[in-house]
Amino acid sequence: MAQHFNTVDEYIASFPAEVQGILREVRRRCHAAVPESGEMISYGIPTVTLHGKYVVYFAGWAHHISVYPVPAGNDDFQTAIAPYRSAKGTLKFPLGKPVPYELIEKTAALLAAERRGQ
């Protein structure tokens, strides 16, 4: 049975210590990229919001961290995310390899711009 979390802190605390650090940094980078953002648990995973509407989701798994959805972005961005693309709307970042936090931050910023209609 899936666990239910009331807060992002509860969600992150459910992972091993080394994964908690990665999830905390993903969370920090998403908030840095989306000024005035909030957060909640939606669909059972952490969700960074803007004015109460989702911008970016992130989740921890057994072997990777995922970020959803994938913004359009320019050709350079598409090239940068290509190795991490798992499905049409999913980026997977393997645990045990360096996490490209700057790319996650860029993803969140592009999603926020899309949400704002820019």
N, CA, C and O atoms as a GROMACS GRO file, in nm:
protein
  472
    1MET      N    1   0.084  -0.118   0.000
    1MET     CA    2   0.000   0.000   0.000
    1MET      C    3   0.088   0.124   0.000
    1MET      O    4   0.186   0.131   0.075
    2ALA      N    5   0.055   0.219  -0.081
    2ALA     CA    6   0.134   0.342  -0.092
    2ALA      C    7   0.120   0.426   0.034
    2ALA      O    8   0.014   0.431   0.097
    3GLN      N    9   0.229   0.493   0.069
    3GLN     CA   10   0.224   0.581   0.184
    3GLN      C   11   0.156   0.711   0.146
    3GLN      O   12   0.160   0.753   0.030
    4HIS      N   13   0.095   0.775   0.243
    4HIS     CA   14   0.033   0.905   0.222
    4HIS      C   15   0.114   1.007   0.302
    4HIS      O   16   0.142   0.987   0.420
    5PHE      N   17   0.151   1.116   0.236
    5PHE     CA   18   0.229   1.220   0.302
    5PHE      C   19   0.148   1.348   0.304
    5PHE      O   20   0.081   1.382   0.206
    6ASN      N   21   0.155   1.419   0.416
    6ASN     CA   22   0.085   1.546   0.429
    6ASN      C   23   0.172   1.663   0.387
    6ASN      O   24   0.120   1.767   0.346
    7THR      N   25   0.304   1.647   0.398
    7THR     CA   26   0.395   1.757   0.365
    7THR      C   27   0.512   1.705   0.283
    7THR      O   28   0.541   1.586   0.279
    8VAL      N   29   0.578   1.799   0.218
    8VAL     CA   30   0.700   1.765   0.143
    8VAL      C   31   0.807   1.717   0.239
    8VAL      O   32   0.882   1.625   0.206
    9ASP      N   33   0.817   1.776   0.356
    9ASP     CA   34   0.915   1.732   0.456
    9ASP      C   35   0.893   1.585   0.493
    9ASP      O   36   0.990   1.510   0.504
   10GLU      N   37   0.768   1.543   0.514
   10GLU     CA   38   0.738   1.403   0.545
   10GLU      C   39   0.781   1.313   0.430
   10GLU      O   40   0.840   1.207   0.452
   11TYR      N   41   0.752   1.355   0.308
   11TYR     CA   42   0.788   1.276   0.190
   11TYR      C   43   0.940   1.256   0.185
   11TYR      O   44   0.988   1.143   0.172
   12ILE      N   45   1.014   1.365   0.196
   12ILE     CA   46   1.160   1.356   0.189
   12ILE      C   47   1.217   1.271   0.302
   12ILE      O   48   1.311   1.194   0.280
   13ALA      N   49   1.160   1.283   0.422
   13ALA     CA   50   1.209   1.207   0.537
   13ALA      C   51   1.189   1.057   0.521
   13ALA      O   52   1.251   0.979   0.593
   14SER      N   53   1.105   1.015   0.429
   14SER     CA   54   1.079   0.872   0.410
   14SER      C   55   1.190   0.801   0.331
   14SER      O   56   1.186   0.679   0.316
   15PHE      N   57   1.288   0.876   0.280
   15PHE     CA   58   1.396   0.820   0.200
   15PHE      C   59   1.524   0.805   0.282
   15PHE      O   60   1.539   0.868   0.386
   16PRO      N   61   1.616   0.720   0.235
   16PRO     CA   62   1.747   0.710   0.301
   16PRO      C   63   1.817   0.847   0.302
   16PRO      O   64   1.789   0.931   0.217
   17ALA      N   65   1.905   0.867   0.397
   17ALA     CA   66   1.971   0.996   0.418
   17ALA      C   67   2.034   1.053   0.291
   17ALA      O   68   2.019   1.172   0.263
   18GLU      N   69   2.106   0.970   0.213
   18GLU     CA   70   2.173   1.023   0.094
   18GLU      C   71   2.072   1.070  -0.011
   18GLU      O   72   2.099   1.166  -0.083
   19VAL      N   73   1.958   1.005  -0.019
   19VAL     CA   74   1.855   1.047  -0.115
   19VAL      C   75   1.783   1.172  -0.062
   19VAL      O   76   1.744   1.259  -0.140
   20GLN      N   77   1.767   1.180   0.069
   20GLN     CA   78   1.706   1.299   0.129
   20GLN      C   79   1.782   1.425   0.088
   20GLN      O   80   1.722   1.527   0.055
   21GLY      N   81   1.916   1.418   0.091
   21GLY     CA   82   1.997   1.533   0.053
   21GLY      C   83   1.974   1.574  -0.091
   21GLY      O   84   1.966   1.693  -0.122
   22ILE      N   85   1.962   1.477  -0.180
   22ILE     CA   86   1.936   1.506  -0.320
   22ILE      C   87   1.798   1.569  -0.337
   22ILE      O   88   1.783   1.669  -0.408
   23LEU      N   89   1.697   1.511  -0.272
   23LEU     CA   90   1.562   1.565  -0.283
   23LEU      C   91   1.553   1.706  -0.224
   23LEU      O   92   1.482   1.791  -0.278
   24ARG      N   93   1.625   1.731  -0.115
   24ARG     CA   94   1.625   1.867  -0.057
   24ARG      C   95   1.685   1.967  -0.155
   24ARG      O   96   1.635   2.079  -0.168
   25GLU      N   97   1.791   1.927  -0.224
   25GLU     CA   98   1.854   2.018  -0.319
   25GLU      C   99   1.766   2.038  -0.442
   25GLU      O  100   1.759   2.149  -0.495
   26VAL      N  101   1.699   1.935  -0.488
   26VAL     CA  102   1.604   1.951  -0.599
   26VAL      C  103   1.494   2.048  -0.558
   26VAL      O  104   1.457   2.138  -0.634
   27ARG      N  105   1.442   2.032  -0.438
   27ARG     CA  106   1.339   2.121  -0.386
   27ARG      C  107   1.390   2.265  -0.380
   27ARG      O  108   1.322   2.358  -0.424
   28ARG      N  109   1.510   2.282  -0.327
   28ARG     CA  110   1.566   2.418  -0.314
   28ARG      C  111   1.583   2.481  -0.452
   28ARG      O  112   1.549   2.598  -0.471
   29ARG      N  113   1.634   2.405  -0.547
   29ARG     CA  114   1.657   2.458  -0.682
   29ARG      C  115   1.526   2.493  -0.751
   29ARG      O  116   1.517   2.594  -0.821
   30CYS      N  117   1.424   2.411  -0.731
   30CYS     CA  118   1.294   2.442  -0.791
   30CYS      C  119   1.237   2.570  -0.733
   30CYS      O  120   1.186   2.655  -0.807
   31HIS      N  121   1.245   2.586  -0.602
   31HIS     CA  122   1.195   2.710  -0.540
   31HIS      C  123   1.278   2.831  -0.583
   31HIS      O  124   1.222   2.940  -0.602
   32ALA      N  125   1.408   2.815  -0.598
   32ALA     CA  126   1.493   2.926  -0.643
   32ALA      C  127   1.454   2.969  -0.784
   32ALA      O  128   1.461   3.087  -0.817
   33ALA      N  129   1.415   2.873  -0.867
   33ALA     CA  130   1.380   2.902  -1.006
   33ALA      C  131   1.241   2.960  -1.021
   33ALA      O  132   1.208   3.018  -1.125
   34VAL      N  133   1.158   2.945  -0.918
   34VAL     CA  134   1.019   2.990  -0.926
   34VAL      C  135   0.992   3.084  -0.809
   34VAL      O  136   0.939   3.043  -0.706
   35PRO      N  137   1.028   3.213  -0.825
   35PRO     CA  138   1.002   3.309  -0.718
   35PRO      C  139   0.854   3.310  -0.679
   35PRO      O  140   0.766   3.294  -0.764
   36GLU      N  141   0.828   3.327  -0.552
   36GLU     CA  142   0.693   3.331  -0.496
   36GLU      C  143   0.623   3.196  -0.502
   36GLU      O  144   0.500   3.189  -0.496
   37SER      N  145   0.701   3.088  -0.513
   37SER     CA  146   0.640   2.955  -0.522
   37SER      C  147   0.598   2.903  -0.386
   37SER      O  148   0.647   2.946  -0.282
   38GLY      N  149   0.505   2.811  -0.392
   38GLY     CA  150   0.462   2.737  -0.275
   38GLY      C  151   0.489   2.591  -0.302
   38GLY      O  152   0.558   2.555  -0.398
   39GLU      N  153   0.435   2.505  -0.215
   39GLU     CA  154   0.451   2.363  -0.238
   39GLU      C  155   0.338   2.288  -0.172
   39GLU      O  156   0.274   2.337  -0.079
   40MET      N  157   0.316   2.166  -0.221
   40MET     CA  158   0.217   2.077  -0.164
   40MET      C  159   0.249   1.936  -0.211
   40MET      O  160   0.336   1.914  -0.296
   41ILE      N  161   0.177   1.841  -0.156
   41ILE     CA  162   0.182   1.705  -0.207
   41ILE      C  163   0.062   1.691  -0.301
   41ILE      O  164  -0.052   1.718  -0.264
   42SER      N  165   0.090   1.648  -0.423
   42SER     CA  166  -0.015   1.624  -0.522
   42SER      C  167   0.020   1.494  -0.594
   42SER      O  168   0.136   1.472  -0.630
   43TYR      N  169  -0.077   1.411  -0.616
   43TYR     CA  170  -0.053   1.278  -0.674
   43TYR      C  171   0.049   1.200  -0.592
   43TYR      O  172   0.119   1.113  -0.644
   44GLY      N  173   0.057   1.232  -0.462
   44GLY     CA  174   0.144   1.159  -0.372
   44GLY      C  175   0.290   1.200  -0.374
   44GLY      O  176   0.373   1.138  -0.307
   45ILE      N  177   0.324   1.305  -0.451
   45ILE     CA  178   0.464   1.348  -0.461
   45ILE      C  179   0.475   1.500  -0.442
   45ILE      O  180   0.376   1.571  -0.455
   46PRO      N  181   0.596   1.549  -0.411
   46PRO     CA  182   0.616   1.693  -0.395
   46PRO      C  183   0.585   1.770  -0.523
   46PRO      O  184   0.620   1.729  -0.634
   47THR      N  185   0.518   1.882  -0.504
   47THR     CA  186   0.476   1.967  -0.615
   47THR      C  187   0.508   2.111  -0.581
   47THR      O  188   0.463   2.162  -0.478
   48VAL      N  189   0.584   2.177  -0.666
   48VAL     CA  190   0.612   2.320  -0.649
   48VAL      C  191   0.501   2.393  -0.724
   48VAL      O  192   0.469   2.361  -0.839
   49THR      N  193   0.442   2.492  -0.657
   49THR     CA  194   0.326   2.560  -0.712
   49THR      C  195   0.352   2.710  -0.730
   49THR      O  196   0.444   2.767  -0.671
   50LEU      N  197   0.270   2.769  -0.813
   50LEU     CA  198   0.270   2.914  -0.832
   50LEU      C  199   0.125   2.958  -0.830
   50LEU      O  200   0.046   2.918  -0.916
   51HIS      N  201   0.090   3.041  -0.733
   51HIS     CA  202  -0.047   3.088  -0.715
   51HIS      C  203  -0.144   2.971  -0.704
   51HIS      O  204  -0.254   2.975  -0.758
   52GLY      N  205  -0.101   2.865  -0.634
   52GLY     CA  206  -0.186   2.751  -0.608
   52GLY      C  207  -0.196   2.648  -0.719
   52GLY      O  208  -0.266   2.548  -0.704
   53LYS      N  209  -0.128   2.671  -0.832
   53LYS     CA  210  -0.133   2.577  -0.944
   53LYS      C  211   0.004   2.512  -0.962
   53LYS      O  212   0.107   2.575  -0.940
   54TYR      N  213   0.003   2.386  -1.003
   54TYR     CA  214   0.129   2.314  -1.014
   54TYR      C  215   0.221   2.379  -1.117
   54TYR      O  216   0.176   2.435  -1.217
   55VAL      N  217   0.350   2.370  -1.090
   55VAL     CA  218   0.453   2.410  -1.186
   55VAL      C  219   0.539   2.289  -1.218
   55VAL      O  220   0.555   2.253  -1.334
   56VAL      N  221   0.594   2.227  -1.114
   56VAL     CA  222   0.684   2.113  -1.135
   56VAL      C  223   0.667   2.013  -1.021
   56VAL      O  224   0.653   2.050  -0.905
   57TYR      N  225   0.668   1.886  -1.057
   57TYR     CA  226   0.664   1.776  -0.962
   57TYR      C  227   0.802   1.713  -0.956
   57TYR      O  228   0.875   1.714  -1.055
   58PHE      N  229   0.838   1.658  -0.841
   58PHE     CA  230   0.960   1.578  -0.834
   58PHE      C  231   0.935   1.460  -0.740
   58PHE      O  232   0.852   1.468  -0.650
   59ALA      N  233   1.007   1.352  -0.765
   59ALA     CA  234   0.985   1.231  -0.686
   59ALA      C  235   1.112   1.149  -0.675
   59ALA      O  236   1.198   1.151  -0.764
   60GLY      N  237   1.122   1.078  -0.567
   60GLY     CA  238   1.232   0.985  -0.547
   60GLY      C  239   1.185   0.844  -0.573
   60GLY      O  240   1.073   0.807  -0.539
   61TRP      N  241   1.271   0.765  -0.634
   61TRP     CA  242   1.243   0.625  -0.664
   61TRP      C  243   1.363   0.542  -0.619
   61TRP      O  244   1.461   0.596  -0.568
   62ALA      N  245   1.355   0.412  -0.638
   62ALA     CA  246   1.461   0.323  -0.590
   62ALA      C  247   1.596   0.352  -0.654
   62ALA      O  248   1.699   0.340  -0.589
   63HIS      N  249   1.596   0.389  -0.783
   63HIS     CA  250   1.722   0.406  -0.854
   63HIS      C  251   1.739   0.542  -0.921
   63HIS      O  252   1.840   0.565  -0.988
   64HIS      N  253   1.642   0.631  -0.905
   64HIS     CA  254   1.650   0.761  -0.972
   64HIS      C  255   1.560   0.864  -0.904
   64HIS      O  256   1.478   0.831  -0.819
   65ILE      N  257   1.580   0.988  -0.945
   65ILE     CA  258   1.492   1.099  -0.908
   65ILE      C  259   1.423   1.141  -1.038
   65ILE      O  260   1.487   1.151  -1.142
   66SER      N  261   1.293   1.166  -1.031
   66SER     CA  262   1.220   1.210  -1.150
   66SER      C  263   1.170   1.352  -1.132
   66SER      O  264   1.140   1.397  -1.021
   67VAL      N  265   1.163   1.423  -1.245
   67VAL     CA  266   1.107   1.558  -1.249
   67VAL      C  267   1.003   1.556  -1.362
   67VAL      O  268   1.028   1.502  -1.470
   68TYR      N  269   0.887   1.616  -1.335
   68TYR     CA  270   0.776   1.618  -1.430
   68TYR      C  271   0.711   1.756  -1.432
   68TYR      O  272   0.722   1.826  -1.331
   69PRO      N  273   0.646   1.799  -1.534
   69PRO     CA  274   0.656   1.753  -1.672
   69PRO      C  275   0.782   1.809  -1.737
   69PRO      O  276   0.865   1.869  -1.669
   70VAL      N  277   0.796   1.791  -1.866
   70VAL     CA  278   0.911   1.841  -1.940
   70VAL      C  279   0.866   1.963  -2.020
   70VAL      O  280   0.773   1.952  -2.101
   71PRO      N  281   0.930   2.079  -2.001
   71PRO     CA  282   0.891   2.198  -2.078
   71PRO      C  283   0.941   2.191  -2.222
   71PRO      O  284   1.025   2.107  -2.256
   72ALA      N  285   0.889   2.280  -2.304
   72ALA     CA  286   0.931   2.283  -2.445
   72ALA      C  287   1.078   2.320  -2.456
   72ALA      O  288   1.159   2.238  -2.499
   73GLY      N  289   1.115   2.440  -2.419
   73GLY     CA  290   1.256   2.482  -2.425
   73GLY      C  291   1.311   2.488  -2.566
   73GLY      O  292   1.248   2.439  -2.660
   74ASN      N  293   1.427   2.548  -2.581
   74ASN     CA  294   1.492   2.562  -2.712
   74ASN      C  295   1.574   2.437  -2.745
   74ASN      O  296   1.578   2.342  -2.667
   75ASP      N  297   1.638   2.438  -2.861
   75ASP     CA  298   1.716   2.322  -2.905
   75ASP      C  299   1.828   2.286  -2.807
   75ASP      O  300   1.853   2.168  -2.781
   76ASP      N  301   1.897   2.388  -2.753
   76ASP     CA  302   2.004   2.361  -2.657
   76ASP      C  303   1.950   2.289  -2.533
   76ASP      O  304   2.011   2.195  -2.483
   77PHE      N  305   1.835   2.335  -2.485
   77PHE     CA  306   1.772   2.272  -2.369
   77PHE      C  307   1.732   2.128  -2.402
   77PHE      O  308   1.757   2.037  -2.323
   78GLN      N  309   1.672   2.108  -2.518
   78GLN     CA  310   1.630   1.973  -2.558
   78GLN      C  311   1.750   1.879  -2.568
   78GLN      O  312   1.740   1.762  -2.531
   79THR      N  313   1.860   1.929  -2.618
   79THR     CA  314   1.982   1.848  -2.626
   79THR      C  315   2.033   1.814  -2.486
   79THR      O  316   2.075   1.701  -2.461
   80ALA      N  317   2.028   1.911  -2.395
   80ALA     CA  318   2.077   1.889  -2.259
   80ALA      C  319   1.993   1.786  -2.183
   80ALA      O  320   2.047   1.709  -2.104
   81ILE      N  321   1.862   1.784  -2.206
   81ILE     CA  322   1.777   1.691  -2.132
   81ILE      C  323   1.766   1.554  -2.198
   81ILE      O  324   1.717   1.459  -2.137
   82ALA      N  325   1.810   1.542  -2.323
   82ALA     CA  326   1.794   1.417  -2.397
   82ALA      C  327   1.841   1.293  -2.322
   82ALA      O  328   1.771   1.191  -2.324
   83PRO      N  329   1.958   1.296  -2.254
   83PRO     CA  330   2.002   1.174  -2.184
   83PRO      C  331   1.913   1.136  -2.065
   83PRO      O  332   1.920   1.023  -2.017
   84TYR      N  333   1.830   1.229  -2.018
   84TYR     CA  334   1.749   1.205  -1.900
   84TYR      C  335   1.602   1.180  -1.932
   84TYR      O  336   1.523   1.147  -1.844
   85ARG      N  337   1.565   1.195  -2.056
   85ARG     CA  338   1.426   1.177  -2.098
   85ARG      C  339   1.388   1.030  -2.086
   85ARG      O  340   1.456   0.942  -2.139
   86SER      N  341   1.277   1.005  -2.017
   86SER     CA  342   1.232   0.868  -1.999
   86SER      C  343   1.101   0.844  -2.071
   86SER      O  344   1.080   0.738  -2.129
   87ALA      N  345   1.017   0.939  -2.067
   87ALA     CA  346   0.887   0.934  -2.134
   87ALA      C  347   0.860   1.076  -2.181
   87ALA      O  348   0.937   1.168  -2.154
   88LYS      N  349   0.750   1.092  -2.250
   88LYS     CA  350   0.719   1.224  -2.306
   88LYS      C  351   0.728   1.336  -2.200
   88LYS      O  352   0.778   1.445  -2.229
   89GLY      N  353   0.681   1.309  -2.081
   89GLY     CA  354   0.678   1.414  -1.980
   89GLY      C  355   0.762   1.388  -1.858
   89GLY      O  356   0.735   1.446  -1.752
   90THR      N  357   0.864   1.302  -1.868
   90THR     CA  358   0.943   1.264  -1.751
   90THR      C  359   1.092   1.276  -1.776
   90THR      O  360   1.143   1.235  -1.880
   91LEU      N  361   1.161   1.333  -1.678
   91LEU     CA  362   1.307   1.332  -1.676
   91LEU      C  363   1.350   1.244  -1.559
   91LEU      O  364   1.301   1.261  -1.448
   92LYS      N  365   1.441   1.149  -1.584
   92LYS     CA  366   1.493   1.061  -1.480
   92LYS      C  367   1.642   1.087  -1.462
   92LYS      O  368   1.719   1.085  -1.558
   93PHE      N  369   1.680   1.112  -1.337
   93PHE     CA  370   1.819   1.138  -1.302
   93PHE      C  371   1.866   1.023  -1.212
   93PHE      O  372   1.824   1.013  -1.097
   94PRO      N  373   1.954   0.936  -1.264
   94PRO     CA  374   1.997   0.818  -1.188
   94PRO      C  375   2.068   0.854  -1.058
   94PRO      O  376   2.150   0.945  -1.052
   95LEU      N  377   2.033   0.779  -0.953
   95LEU     CA  378   2.106   0.791  -0.827
   95LEU      C  379   2.242   0.726  -0.848
   95LEU      O  380   2.253   0.631  -0.926
   96GLY      N  381   2.341   0.775  -0.783
   96GLY     CA  382   2.475   0.720  -0.800
   96GLY      C  383   2.555   0.791  -0.908
   96GLY      O  384   2.674   0.764  -0.925
   97LYS      N  385   2.492   0.882  -0.979
   97LYS     CA  386   2.561   0.966  -1.076
   97LYS      C  387   2.538   1.111  -1.034
   97LYS      O  388   2.441   1.140  -0.965
   98PRO      N  389   2.628   1.202  -1.075
   98PRO     CA  390   2.606   1.342  -1.038
   98PRO      C  391   2.472   1.393  -1.092
   98PRO      O  392   2.436   1.371  -1.208
   99VAL      N  393   2.399   1.460  -1.005
   99VAL     CA  394   2.268   1.514  -1.043
   99VAL      C  395   2.291   1.653  -1.105
   99VAL      O  396   2.355   1.738  -1.042
  100PRO      N  397   2.241   1.677  -1.225
  100PRO     CA  398   2.259   1.808  -1.289
  100PRO      C  399   2.157   1.909  -1.234
  100PRO      O  400   2.057   1.941  -1.298
  101TYR      N  401   2.186   1.959  -1.114
  101TYR     CA  402   2.092   2.049  -1.048
  101TYR      C  403   2.061   2.173  -1.130
  101TYR      O  404   1.948   2.221  -1.129
  102GLU      N  405   2.161   2.224  -1.202
  102GLU     CA  406   2.137   2.344  -1.284
  102GLU      C  407   2.032   2.314  -1.392
  102GLU      O  408   1.950   2.401  -1.424
  103LEU      N  409   2.034   2.194  -1.447
  103LEU     CA  410   1.937   2.155  -1.548
  103LEU      C  411   1.797   2.142  -1.487
  103LEU      O  412   1.698   2.178  -1.551
  104ILE      N  413   1.789   2.091  -1.366
  104ILE     CA  414   1.661   2.082  -1.297
  104ILE      C  415   1.608   2.222  -1.269
  104ILE      O  416   1.489   2.249  -1.284
  105GLU      N  417   1.697   2.312  -1.227
  105GLU     CA  418   1.657   2.450  -1.201
  105GLU      C  419   1.606   2.516  -1.330
  105GLU      O  420   1.505   2.587  -1.328
  106LYS      N  421   1.675   2.493  -1.441
  106LYS     CA  422   1.633   2.547  -1.571
  106LYS      C  423   1.497   2.490  -1.611
  106LYS      O  424   1.412   2.562  -1.663
  107THR      N  425   1.477   2.362  -1.586
  107THR     CA  426   1.348   2.297  -1.615
  107THR      C  427   1.236   2.366  -1.538
  107THR      O  428   1.132   2.397  -1.594
  108ALA      N  429   1.258   2.388  -1.409
  108ALA     CA  430   1.157   2.454  -1.326
  108ALA      C  431   1.130   2.597  -1.374
  108ALA      O  432   1.015   2.640  -1.377
  109ALA      N  433   1.235   2.669  -1.410
  109ALA     CA  434   1.219   2.807  -1.459
  109ALA      C  435   1.138   2.809  -1.589
  109ALA      O  436   1.052   2.895  -1.606
  110LEU      N  437   1.167   2.718  -1.679
  110LEU     CA  438   1.091   2.712  -1.805
  110LEU      C  439   0.945   2.676  -1.781
  110LEU      O  440   0.855   2.732  -1.844
  111LEU      N  441   0.922   2.583  -1.690
  111LEU     CA  442   0.784   2.547  -1.657
  111LEU      C  443   0.709   2.664  -1.594
  111LEU      O  444   0.591   2.686  -1.623
  112ALA      N  445   0.777   2.740  -1.509
  112ALA     CA  446   0.714   2.858  -1.448
  112ALA      C  447   0.680   2.961  -1.555
  112ALA      O  448   0.573   3.022  -1.550
  113ALA      N  449   0.771   2.981  -1.651
  113ALA     CA  450   0.744   3.076  -1.760
  113ALA      C  451   0.623   3.030  -1.841
  113ALA      O  452   0.539   3.110  -1.880
  114GLU      N  453   0.615   2.900  -1.866
  114GLU     CA  454   0.499   2.848  -1.938
  114GLU      C  455   0.372   2.872  -1.858
  114GLU      O  456   0.269   2.909  -1.913
  115ARG      N  457   0.378   2.849  -1.727
  115ARG     CA  458   0.261   2.868  -1.639
  115ARG      C  459   0.216   3.015  -1.641
  115ARG      O  460   0.097   3.044  -1.638
  116ARG      N  461   0.314   3.105  -1.645
  116ARG     CA  462   0.283   3.248  -1.648
  116ARG      C  463   0.241   3.295  -1.786
  116ARG      O  464   0.198   3.409  -1.803
  117GLY      N  465   0.253   3.208  -1.886
  117GLY     CA  466   0.215   3.245  -2.023
  117GLY      C  467   0.320   3.328  -2.094
  117GLY      O  468   0.286   3.405  -2.184
  118GLN      N  469   0.447   3.314  -2.056
  118GLN     CA  470   0.554   3.393  -2.116
  118GLN      C  471   0.620   3.317  -2.230
  118GLN      O  472   0.712   3.368  -2.292
   0.00000   0.00000   0.00000
